[in-house]
Amino acid sequence: MIGILGGTFDPVHYGHLRLAEEVREALGLAQVRFIPAFQPPHREAPVASARQRLAMLHLALQDNEAFTVDTREYDRGGPSWMVDTCASLRASYGDRPLVLIMGMDAFNGFTRWRDWQGILARVHLAVATRPGATAKGEATGLLAERGSTVAELERAPAGRIVEVPISALDISATRLRELAAQSHSTRYLLPEAVREYLLTHRLYRTNL
Ligand code: ATP
C-alpha cells in the first residue's frame, strides 16, 4: 500500500514526519508520498512560495528512503483540489491500494471537500487520532459506514477508512512561522536542514 500526505508544508516539521512515520509503520506502507499543495483552495495563500516549500520538503525527506516528494500538484499548477490529485495518483498506480493520511481535524471537515465521494472512490483514508480526538457531525456516520481494519484496506484499492492512533506532537507550521517572525528559536521542532533553509532565506521574518 502507498501512503499519501497532502499539506501546505509552510514549513514541513516533525509533526508531519512523525505522522507519516507512525502511519507508515501501523499500516505497513511501502512508501509515503508527501504532496505539497501548489495553491491550497481552502485556506489563505502560503507565505513561502511553492518552490521554497518543495525545497524544504526535499531537505526534510532526503535521509528516508520510504518518504518521497511528489510534485504533481506543483506541476499541475492552479488550485490544488485533492480529488484531481487522487485521480492522477490512481492513473499512476493502477489497482494498488492508496491511503490518504489525514488528522481527525481534517477528517471532521472531509464531507465539505470538493467531490469527497470522488476521493473515496479512488483512495482509502487513514485518520490519525491523537488522544482525545473523536469524529464529529457527518464524519461520525461516514466512519461508522466505512470504518475498516488494516487487512480490509489491503484487499481493496479504495473506499475504506481506518483510524490510526498516533502520539501527539504539539507542533504546527503556524507556530513555527510565529517563532521565526519573532527571531525565536525553532530548533528541535523541524529538521536541522530545514531550519538552516529558513535562516538562509530569511523566511517568515517579516510576515506571518
Ligand atoms: P498550519 O499551521 O499552517 O495550518 P500545519 O502544521 O497544520 O499547518 P499542514 O501542512 O497544513 O501543516 O498539514 C498537513 C497534514 O499534517 C494535515 O493532515 C495535518 O492534520 C497534519 N499535521 C500537521 N501538524 C501535525 C502534528 N503536529 N501532528 C500530527 N499531524 C499533523
Residues whose N, C-alpha, C, O or C-beta is under 5 A from the ligand:
A	BS01	ATP	G6 G7 T8 F9 D10 G15 H16 L19 I101 M102 G103 A106 L169 D170 I171 S172 A173 T174
